[in-house]
Amino acid sequence: MYKISFGCLSVAVALGGVSRTPAPAFGPGGVIATMRHITAALDAGDAKALRQSFDLTRETHTWVEESGAEGHMGRAGEDGALTAVGADGEPFEVAALTALPARLLQVTGADSARKVSSKMVAVRADCASAECSFAVADVERTYDAGSEAEHVVRVRVTALMRYDNDAHGFRVFHWHESVRPK
C-alpha cells in the first residue's frame, strides 16, 4: 500500500504483486499485538507461531527501571514456576519456559479435536523499556468439543516481554495465568 499526496488530497494505492512487511510495532501497541498473536496461535493450534512468541534463548533478563535501579530475572522457570490454566479451568505449573508453548497447546486442547476460541476482553500494557515491558490481559477461552457442552474459561494473563530486534517484535520471557472470577 502506498500513499500518494496531491496537496491536501491523499490517496492510498495498492500495487499488485508488491508485498511489504509491516513496520515493527513498538510501545504498548506492540505489546498488545504480541498478546493477540499468542491468542491467535493458541486458537489455531499453531505450535511454531506460539514458540516464536516466547524468548526461549536468553539465559537472563536485565533491565533498568525508571528509578535507575536494575532489575534482573533468570530464565523463567528457574526462579519460579510458570503458571497457566487448562481447559478444565484448573491451574497448572510448568518448570521451564521452553516447555510452556507445547504444554499450553496440550492442556487447552488446541492440539486436539477440541475447538478453542479466545477473546481478549480487556488488556493493559506498558513499554517502559525494550528490555522489560508487560501486558495484563483478561481472556475468555471458549471450548467446543462437538459432543460436549461448550464452556468458557476466564483467565487473567500477565506477561513480561522484551523487544527482539532480530524477530522485529516482542517476545515473552515470563508468563502467568490465573482463573478470573465471572
C-alpha positions as protocol buffer text, in pm:
chain_id: "A"
residue {
  index: 1
  type: MET
  ca { x: 0 y: 0 z: 0 }
}
residue {
  index: 2
  type: TYR
  ca { x: 144 y: 335 z: -99 }
}
residue {
  index: 3
  type: LYS
  ca { x: 17 y: 679 z: -5 }
}
residue {
  index: 4
  type: ILE
  ca { x: 24 y: 938 z: -281 }
}
residue {
  index: 5
  type: SER
  ca { x: -34 y: 1303 z: -185 }
}
residue {
  index: 6
  type: PHE
  ca { x: -151 y: 1588 z: -408 }
}
residue {
  index: 7
  type: GLY
  ca { x: -154 y: 1897 z: -192 }
}
residue {
  index: 8
  type: CYS
  ca { x: -428 y: 1838 z: 66 }
}
residue {
  index: 9
  type: LEU
  ca { x: -561 y: 1528 z: -114 }
}
residue {
  index: 10
  type: SER
  ca { x: -413 y: 1189 z: -26 }
}
residue {
  index: 11
  type: VAL
  ca { x: -488 y: 860 z: -199 }
}
residue {
  index: 12
  type: ALA
  ca { x: -384 y: 514 z: -90 }
}
residue {
  index: 13
  type: VAL
  ca { x: -293 y: 289 z: -381 }
}
residue {
  index: 14
  type: ALA
  ca { x: -234 y: -85 z: -370 }
}
residue {
  index: 15
  type: LEU
  ca { x: 3 y: -210 z: -635 }
}
residue {
  index: 16
  type: GLY
  ca { x: -47 y: -573 z: -736 }
}
residue {
  index: 17
  type: GLY
  ca { x: 244 y: -805 z: -668 }
}
residue {
  index: 18
  type: VAL
  ca { x: 408 y: -573 z: -416 }
}
residue {
  index: 19
  type: SER
  ca { x: 434 y: -717 z: -71 }
}
residue {
  index: 20
  type: ARG
  ca { x: 559 y: -503 z: 214 }
}
residue {
  index: 21
  type: THR
  ca { x: 647 y: -624 z: 559 }
}
residue {
  index: 22
  type: PRO
  ca { x: 474 y: -413 z: 823 }
}
residue {
  index: 23
  type: ALA
  ca { x: 699 y: -197 z: 1035 }
}
residue {
  index: 24
  type: PRO
  ca { x: 783 y: -344 z: 1377 }
}
residue {
  index: 25
  type: ALA
  ca { x: 537 y: -239 z: 1646 }
}
residue {
  index: 26
  type: PHE
  ca { x: 698 y: -60 z: 1940 }
}
residue {
  index: 27
  type: GLY
  ca { x: 542 y: 63 z: 2261 }
}
residue {
  index: 28
  type: PRO
  ca { x: 226 y: -64 z: 2430 }
}
residue {
  index: 29
  type: GLY
  ca { x: 68 y: -129 z: 2088 }
}
residue {
  index: 30
  type: GLY
  ca { x: 345 y: -376 z: 2006 }
}
residue {
  index: 31
  type: VAL
  ca { x: 300 y: -550 z: 2341 }
}
residue {
  index: 32
  type: ILE
  ca { x: -75 y: -583 z: 2278 }
}
residue {
  index: 33
  type: ALA
  ca { x: -8 y: -709 z: 1924 }
}
residue {
  index: 34
  type: THR
  ca { x: 211 y: -984 z: 2072 }
}
residue {
  index: 35
  type: MET
  ca { x: -68 y: -1088 z: 2311 }
}
residue {
  index: 36
  type: ARG
  ca { x: -311 y: -1102 z: 2017 }
}
residue {
  index: 37
  type: HIS
  ca { x: -60 y: -1309 z: 1818 }
}
residue {
  index: 38
  type: ILE
  ca { x: -23 y: -1557 z: 2106 }
}
residue {
  index: 39
  type: THR
  ca { x: -401 y: -1584 z: 2144 }
}
residue {
  index: 40
  type: ALA
  ca { x: -448 y: -1646 z: 1770 }
}
residue {
  index: 41
  type: ALA
  ca { x: -168 y: -1903 z: 1760 }
}
residue {
  index: 42
  type: LEU
  ca { x: -318 y: -2088 z: 2056 }
}
residue {
  index: 43
  type: ASP
  ca { x: -664 y: -2089 z: 1897 }
}
residue {
  index: 44
  type: ALA
  ca { x: -519 y: -2221 z: 1570 }
}
residue {
  index: 45
  type: GLY
  ca { x: -309 y: -2485 z: 1745 }
}
residue {
  index: 46
  type: ASP
  ca { x: -4 y: -2334 z: 1572 }
}
residue {
  index: 47
  type: ALA
  ca { x: 292 y: -2459 z: 1777 }
}
residue {
  index: 48
  type: LYS
  ca { x: 553 y: -2285 z: 1560 }
}
residue {
  index: 49
  type: ALA
  ca { x: 387 y: -1942 z: 1583 }
}
residue {
  index: 50
  type: LEU
  ca { x: 337 y: -1989 z: 1957 }
}
residue {
  index: 51
  type: ARG
  ca { x: 704 y: -2083 z: 2014 }
}
residue {
  index: 52
  type: GLN
  ca { x: 817 y: -1778 z: 1813 }
}
residue {
  index: 53
  type: SER
  ca { x: 631 y: -1554 z: 2058 }
}
residue {
  index: 54
  type: PHE
  ca { x: 840 y: -1670 z: 2353 }
}
residue {
  index: 55
  type: ASP
  ca { x: 1204 y: -1583 z: 2422 }
}
residue {
  index: 56
  type: LEU
  ca { x: 1344 y: -1933 z: 2454 }
}
residue {
  index: 57
  type: THR
  ca { x: 1710 y: -1841 z: 2405 }
}
residue {
  index: 58
  type: ARG
  ca { x: 1825 y: -1590 z: 2665 }
}
residue {
  index: 59
  type: GLU
  ca { x: 1951 y: -1713 z: 2998 }
}
residue {
  index: 60
  type: THR
  ca { x: 1886 y: -1393 z: 3192 }
}
residue {
  index: 61
  type: HIS
  ca { x: 1689 y: -1072 z: 3152 }
}
residue {
  index: 62
  type: THR
  ca { x: 1819 y: -744 z: 3287 }
}
residue {
  index: 63
  type: TRP
  ca { x: 1658 y: -401 z: 3265 }
}
residue {
  index: 64
  type: VAL
  ca { x: 1688 y: -57 z: 3420 }
}
residue {
  index: 65
  type: GLU
  ca { x: 1381 y: 78 z: 3594 }
}
residue {
  index: 66
  type: GLU
  ca { x: 1273 y: 445 z: 3581 }
}
residue {
  index: 67
  type: SER
  ca { x: 1426 y: 499 z: 3924 }
}
residue {
  index: 68
  type: GLY
  ca { x: 1762 y: 385 z: 3784 }
}
residue {
  index: 69
  type: ALA
  ca { x: 1754 y: 56 z: 3975 }
}
residue {
  index: 70
  type: GLU
  ca { x: 1850 y: -253 z: 3780 }
}
residue {
  index: 71
  type: GLY
  ca { x: 1604 y: -540 z: 3752 }
}
residue {
  index: 72
  type: HIS
  ca { x: 1715 y: -897 z: 3691 }
}
residue {
  index: 73
  type: MET
  ca { x: 1537 y: -1225 z: 3628 }
}
residue {
  index: 74
  type: GLY
  ca { x: 1687 y: -1563 z: 3546 }
}
residue {
  index: 75
  type: ARG
  ca { x: 1535 y: -1775 z: 3273 }
}
residue {
  index: 76
  type: ALA
  ca { x: 1167 y: -1814 z: 3362 }
}
residue {
  index: 77
  type: GLY
  ca { x: 1110 y: -2139 z: 3540 }
}
residue {
  index: 78
  type: GLU
  ca { x: 1446 y: -2131 z: 3716 }
}
residue {
  index: 79
  type: ASP
  ca { x: 1345 y: -1852 z: 3953 }
}
residue {
  index: 80
  type: GLY
  ca { x: 994 y: -1994 z: 3992 }
}
residue {
  index: 81
  type: ALA
  ca { x: 739 y: -2196 z: 3804 }
}
residue {
  index: 82
  type: LEU
  ca { x: 524 y: -2053 z: 3527 }
}
residue {
  index: 83
  type: THR
  ca { x: 150 y: -2090 z: 3580 }
}
residue {
  index: 84
  type: ALA
  ca { x: -126 y: -2134 z: 3322 }
}
residue {
  index: 85
  type: VAL
  ca { x: -488 y: -2255 z: 3318 }
}
residue {
  index: 86
  type: GLY
  ca { x: -615 y: -2558 z: 3128 }
}
residue {
  index: 87
  type: ALA
  ca { x: -945 y: -2625 z: 2950 }
}
residue {
  index: 88
  type: ASP
  ca { x: -1081 y: -2770 z: 3275 }
}
residue {
  index: 89
  type: GLY
  ca { x: -1028 y: -2434 z: 3447 }
}
residue {
  index: 90
  type: GLU
  ca { x: -757 y: -2575 z: 3671 }
}
residue {
  index: 91
  type: PRO
  ca { x: -420 y: -2404 z: 3706 }
}
residue {
  index: 92
  type: PHE
  ca { x: -103 y: -2598 z: 3628 }
}
residue {
  index: 93
  type: GLU
  ca { x: 266 y: -2521 z: 3656 }
}
residue {
  index: 94
  type: VAL
  ca { x: 543 y: -2555 z: 3401 }
}
residue {
  index: 95
  type: ALA
  ca { x: 901 y: -2560 z: 3526 }
}
residue {
  index: 96
  type: ALA
  ca { x: 1068 y: -2416 z: 3215 }
}
residue {
  index: 97
  type: LEU
  ca { x: 970 y: -2153 z: 2959 }
}
residue {
  index: 98
  type: THR
  ca { x: 1091 y: -2380 z: 2679 }
}
residue {
  index: 99
  type: ALA
  ca { x: 816 y: -2629 z: 2768 }
}
residue {
  index: 100
  type: LEU
  ca { x: 536 y: -2372 z: 2801 }
}
residue {
  index: 101
  type: PRO
  ca { x: 417 y: -2338 z: 2437 }
}
residue {
  index: 102
  type: ALA
  ca { x: 368 y: -2714 z: 2387 }
}
residue {
  index: 103
  type: ARG
  ca { x: 210 y: -2753 z: 2731 }
}
residue {
  index: 104
  type: LEU
  ca { x: -32 y: -2465 z: 2664 }
}
residue {
  index: 105
  type: LEU
  ca { x: -143 y: -2632 z: 2341 }
}
residue {
  index: 106
  type: GLN
  ca { x: -182 y: -2966 z: 2519 }
}
residue {
  index: 107
  type: VAL
  ca { x: -382 y: -2854 z: 2822 }
}
residue {
  index: 108
  type: THR
  ca { x: -607 y: -2613 z: 2636 }
}
residue {
  index: 109
  type: GLY
  ca { x: -684 y: -2887 z: 2387 }
}
residue {
  index: 110
  type: ALA
  ca { x: -576 y: -2669 z: 2096 }
}
residue {
  index: 111
  type: ASP
  ca { x: -369 y: -2958 z: 1964 }
}
residue {
  index: 112
  type: SER
  ca { x: -670 y: -3193 z: 1960 }
}
residue {
  index: 113
  type: ALA
  ca { x: -1018 y: -3208 z: 1809 }
}
residue {
  index: 114
  type: ARG
  ca { x: -1141 y: -2954 z: 2063 }
}
residue {
  index: 115
  type: LYS
  ca { x: -1204 y: -2610 z: 1915 }
}
residue {
  index: 116
  type: VAL
  ca { x: -1071 y: -2314 z: 2114 }
}
residue {
  index: 117
  type: SER
  ca { x: -1184 y: -1959 z: 2053 }
}
residue {
  index: 118
  type: SER
  ca { x: -1024 y: -1687 z: 2264 }
}
residue {
  index: 119
  type: LYS
  ca { x: -1129 y: -1329 z: 2314 }
}
residue {
  index: 120
  type: MET
  ca { x: -930 y: -1060 z: 2495 }
}
residue {
  index: 121
  type: VAL
  ca { x: -1196 y: -865 z: 2683 }
}
residue {
  index: 122
  type: ALA
  ca { x: -952 y: -623 z: 2848 }
}
residue {
  index: 123
  type: VAL
  ca { x: -583 y: -554 z: 2820 }
}
residue {
  index: 124
  type: ARG
  ca { x: -344 y: -318 z: 2993 }
}
residue {
  index: 125
  type: ALA
  ca { x: 10 y: -280 z: 2863 }
}
residue {
  index: 126
  type: ASP
  ca { x: 314 y: -63 z: 2909 }
}
residue {
  index: 127
  type: CYS
  ca { x: 651 y: -45 z: 2743 }
}
residue {
  index: 128
  type: ALA
  ca { x: 887 y: 110 z: 2995 }
}
residue {
  index: 129
  type: SER
  ca { x: 1187 y: -20 z: 2800 }
}
residue {
  index: 130
  type: ALA
  ca { x: 1279 y: -260 z: 2524 }
}
residue {
  index: 131
  type: GLU
  ca { x: 1415 y: -500 z: 2787 }
}
residue {
  index: 132
  type: CYS
  ca { x: 1109 y: -521 z: 3011 }
}
residue {
  index: 133
  type: SER
  ca { x: 755 y: -445 z: 2901 }
}
residue {
  index: 134
  type: PHE
  ca { x: 436 y: -601 z: 3031 }
}
residue {
  index: 135
  type: ALA
  ca { x: 78 y: -687 z: 2948 }
}
residue {
  index: 136
  type: VAL
  ca { x: -209 y: -792 z: 3171 }
}
residue {
  index: 137
  type: ALA
  ca { x: -496 y: -933 z: 2968 }
}
residue {
  index: 138
  type: ASP
  ca { x: -835 y: -1072 z: 3063 }
}
residue {
  index: 139
  type: VAL
  ca { x: -908 y: -1355 z: 2822 }
}
residue {
  index: 140
  type: GLU
  ca { x: -1218 y: -1567 z: 2774 }
}
residue {
  index: 141
  type: ARG
  ca { x: -1144 y: -1905 z: 2615 }
}
residue {
  index: 142
  type: THR
  ca { x: -1449 y: -2080 z: 2472 }
}
residue {
  index: 143
  type: TYR
  ca { x: -1412 y: -2456 z: 2426 }
}
residue {
  index: 144
  type: ASP
  ca { x: -1627 y: -2663 z: 2194 }
}
residue {
  index: 145
  type: ALA
  ca { x: -1560 y: -3035 z: 2163 }
}
residue {
  index: 146
  type: GLY
  ca { x: -1861 y: -3111 z: 1945 }
}
residue {
  index: 147
  type: SER
  ca { x: -2049 y: -3361 z: 2159 }
}
residue {
  index: 148
  type: GLU
  ca { x: -1954 y: -3193 z: 2487 }
}
residue {
  index: 149
  type: ALA
  ca { x: -2128 y: -2880 z: 2605 }
}
residue {
  index: 150
  type: GLU
  ca { x: -1949 y: -2558 z: 2518 }
}
residue {
  index: 151
  type: HIS
  ca { x: -1787 y: -2391 z: 2816 }
}
residue {
  index: 152
  type: VAL
  ca { x: -1588 y: -2075 z: 2887 }
}
residue {
  index: 153
  type: VAL
  ca { x: -1275 y: -2047 z: 3099 }
}
residue {
  index: 154
  type: ARG
  ca { x: -1190 y: -1694 z: 3208 }
}
residue {
  index: 155
  type: VAL
  ca { x: -823 y: -1621 z: 3275 }
}
residue {
  index: 156
  type: ARG
  ca { x: -603 y: -1325 z: 3356 }
}
residue {
  index: 157
  type: VAL
  ca { x: -267 y: -1342 z: 3180 }
}
residue {
  index: 158
  type: THR
  ca { x: 35 y: -1143 z: 3295 }
}
residue {
  index: 159
  type: ALA
  ca { x: 329 y: -1147 z: 3054 }
}
residue {
  index: 160
  type: LEU
  ca { x: 672 y: -986 z: 3075 }
}
residue {
  index: 161
  type: MET
  ca { x: 834 y: -923 z: 2737 }
}
residue {
  index: 162
  type: ARG
  ca { x: 1142 y: -780 z: 2574 }
}
residue {
  index: 163
  type: TYR
  ca { x: 1177 y: -637 z: 2225 }
}
residue {
  index: 164
  type: ASP
  ca { x: 1374 y: -866 z: 1995 }
}
residue {
  index: 165
  type: ASN
  ca { x: 1537 y: -669 z: 1712 }
}
residue {
  index: 166
  type: ASP
  ca { x: 1604 y: -987 z: 1512 }
}
residue {
  index: 167
  type: ALA
  ca { x: 1240 y: -1100 z: 1534 }
}
residue {
  index: 168
  type: HIS
  ca { x: 1107 y: -743 z: 1487 }
}
residue {
  index: 169
  type: GLY
  ca { x: 869 y: -777 z: 1778 }
}
residue {
  index: 170
  type: PHE
  ca { x: 821 y: -851 z: 2144 }
}
residue {
  index: 171
  type: ARG
  ca { x: 891 y: -1195 z: 2289 }
}
residue {
  index: 172
  type: VAL
  ca { x: 765 y: -1323 z: 2624 }
}
residue {
  index: 173
  type: PHE
  ca { x: 1015 y: -1421 z: 2893 }
}
residue {
  index: 174
  type: HIS
  ca { x: 769 y: -1471 z: 3181 }
}
residue {
  index: 175
  type: TRP
  ca { x: 406 y: -1594 z: 3173 }
}
residue {
  index: 176
  type: HIS
  ca { x: 147 y: -1624 z: 3447 }
}
residue {
  index: 177
  type: GLU
  ca { x: -223 y: -1712 z: 3416 }
}
residue {
  index: 178
  type: SER
  ca { x: -482 y: -1727 z: 3689 }
}
residue {
  index: 179
  type: VAL
  ca { x: -851 y: -1808 z: 3690 }
}
residue {
  index: 180
  type: ARG
  ca { x: -1057 y: -1492 z: 3669 }
}
residue {
  index: 181
  type: PRO
  ca { x: -1391 y: -1477 z: 3851 }
}
residue {
  index: 182
  type: LYS
  ca { x: -1705 y: -1448 z: 3638 }
}
